[in-house]
Amino acid sequence: MVHVHVAGLVQHAHLQLNVTALILETTLKKGSLTIFKGAKNMSYGYHLSKIYMNNLTQFPMRISSTIYNFLEQKVDNRNLLDLCCGTGHLAYYFLKKGYHVTGIDLSKYMLSHAKNINTNYIRAGKATFIHGDVTNFSLANRYSIILSTYDSLNHLDNFTLLSDTFKNAYSHLDENGYFIFDLNTKQGLSKPNGGLLSEDENHFNMAQSFYDSTWNKAYCRYYGFIKEPSTEHYFKYDETISNTIFSLSEVERSLYQTGFTSVYFATLRDLDRKIENPESKDRVFAIVRK
Ligand SMILES: C[S@@+](CC[C@H](N)C(=O)[O-])C[C@H]1O[C@@H](n2cnc3c(N)ncnc32)[C@H](O)[C@@H]1O
């Protein structure tokens, strides 16, 4: 997730690398860094999940309606599997439209927000939120739509984990279903990003991204202060999320190897239209069918 575009943060690549290294070193010393060697280490901790709820849910809310409109005339069954569902805002949109939704996420903190905002649908038996790893899961149901949004799959540490996720999507998708996910491209992830997310008397939140061309990674560091309502004390949080830059031609090849028969990349502007040079965009949506 790299989402903040603030002018004035132009840094040279070598400087970015040095800063990344410095931050990694410093945070490692403090023992607070989350480096994702495998999916199991992924984190969206207590504080970052709160920051996400307060600052970062506009994107999933915005894209929900676009994806819904794209799919509305294309699928008959209204059951959706949301991989890396996060705080459940996309799920909420589709639940309101009459879908049954199952969400999977590795962060129990993100999931607790998802469960809170969708409580009524859970009680009605229309929504289920599962604490799990999208690279390794098995459910009894099949789904007409499988989604993974806000470049969640960039969080997977390597191509093997991405391919494992594709295999899981394949085995859980109906024959006529759609698997749609978005990825930040190399172009998107290598741009300097960051800035103030929000501030008031209760919190101060910053985000800053760093591109590491050596390892084809981009890191987004979230840090700041947040007032704990119970104690009135300010707590300093600091979490770094890693993103892997995947080659889109390899992504396409892997999807075909998995068994999917139709794959194209589009932008949110027009999900029906295949774009010819996806690496020239900052973010693309893969539209995938069996
Ligand atoms: C940027 S958030 C996106 C959340 C949601 N899809 C949205 O659009 O708002 C990324 C989410 O991916 C989850 N995640 C990362 N790796 C995962 C994995 N291997 N299995 C399940 N969830 C994962 C994180 O916990 C986090 O909630």
PDBQT file of the ligand as one rigid body, heavy atoms in Angstrom, charges set to zero:
ROOT
HETATM    1  C1  LIG A 301      -3.230  -2.695   2.392  1.00  0.00    +0.000 C 
HETATM    2  S1  LIG A 301      -4.180  -3.754   3.385  1.00  0.00    +0.000 S 
HETATM    3  C2  LIG A 301      -5.580  -3.967   2.318  1.00  0.00    +0.000 C 
HETATM    4  C3  LIG A 301      -6.824  -4.398   3.024  1.00  0.00    +0.000 C 
HETATM    5  C4  LIG A 301      -8.058  -4.516   2.146  1.00  0.00    +0.000 C 
HETATM    6  N1  LIG A 301      -7.892  -5.458   1.074  1.00  0.00    +0.000 N 
HETATM    7  C5  LIG A 301      -8.482  -3.180   1.595  1.00  0.00    +0.000 C 
HETATM    8  O1  LIG A 301      -8.642  -3.064   0.359  1.00  0.00    +0.000 OA
HETATM    9  O2  LIG A 301      -8.685  -2.251   2.384  1.00  0.00    +0.000 OA
HETATM   10  C6  LIG A 301      -3.317  -5.274   3.234  1.00  0.00    +0.000 C 
HETATM   11  C7  LIG A 301      -3.885  -6.399   4.051  1.00  0.00    +0.000 C 
HETATM   12  O3  LIG A 301      -3.288  -7.609   3.621  1.00  0.00    +0.000 OA
HETATM   13  C8  LIG A 301      -3.177  -8.464   4.749  1.00  0.00    +0.000 C 
HETATM   14  N2  LIG A 301      -2.228  -9.535   4.426  1.00  0.00    +0.000 N 
HETATM   15  C9  LIG A 301      -0.945  -9.407   4.036  1.00  0.00    +0.000 A 
HETATM   16  N3  LIG A 301      -0.405 -10.610   3.781  1.00  0.00    +0.000 NA
HETATM   17  C10 LIG A 301      -1.378 -11.531   4.009  1.00  0.00    +0.000 A 
HETATM   18  C11 LIG A 301      -1.449 -12.943   3.906  1.00  0.00    +0.000 A 
HETATM   19  N4  LIG A 301      -0.399 -13.668   3.521  1.00  0.00    +0.000 N 
HETATM   20  N5  LIG A 301      -2.615 -13.568   4.190  1.00  0.00    +0.000 NA
HETATM   21  C12 LIG A 301      -3.688 -12.842   4.587  1.00  0.00    +0.000 A 
HETATM   22  N6  LIG A 301      -3.675 -11.498   4.698  1.00  0.00    +0.000 NA
HETATM   23  C13 LIG A 301      -2.540 -10.846   4.419  1.00  0.00    +0.000 A 
HETATM   24  C14 LIG A 301      -2.743  -7.523   5.857  1.00  0.00    +0.000 C 
HETATM   25  O4  LIG A 301      -2.956  -8.064   7.130  1.00  0.00    +0.000 OA
HETATM   26  C15 LIG A 301      -3.622  -6.308   5.550  1.00  0.00    +0.000 C 
HETATM   27  O5  LIG A 301      -4.830  -6.367   6.243  1.00  0.00    +0.000 OA
ENDROOT
TORSDOF 0
